[in-house]
Amino acid sequence: MYRYILTLTCGLAVACGGGAPEPAAGSESATVAEAPTVADAERGGADFLMDSAVIEDGVLYLEGSGSLPDGTLISYEIKHDGFDVGDYDGYETGQIELAGGAFSFEMSVEDWPLGQALISLTFEMQPSGDPQPAAVVEAYGQSGENLTGPNIVEFGGRKMITVTGEAEIS
């Protein structure tokens, strides 16, 4: 399922005017992100995607890219697939900062049992935690009213983008 979501998300980025990501030297799964332009922010066009999410040696490595301005905060929620049914209480939330059209994050899942790490990334104007920088609020509006793009959803009068994925814990 993770590969399907990742492929679909990347396909949407290509369909929205972004080029296909190019592999970094020495790695088939790494990608290079194009930095957003000031014109992207001025037009309100916004999107981001999860380029990779892998677990190696008990550490989740997450990388992504987007057309949001530098300093944009993307909220993350990572939980074990047994969380919702009470099998395991592994759960982590926080924020990642986008810089130069890319973001990365890592966290230990060494103590988590076998299964899946479920990943949800959200860009919204009024996140839990630190507020969006003034330049981001100015570009998109207090509730995201100026936010446009291919993956925008509206919930409770606020616009946001959410990307999901999984990584196998083995």
Secondary structure by P-SEA (a helix, b strand, c coil): caaaaaaaaaaaaaaacccccccccccccbbbbbbbcaaaaaacccccccccccccccbbbbbbcccccccbbbbbbbbccccccccccccccbbbbbccccccccccccccccccbbbbbbbccccccccccaaaaaaccccccccccccccccccccbbbbbbccccc
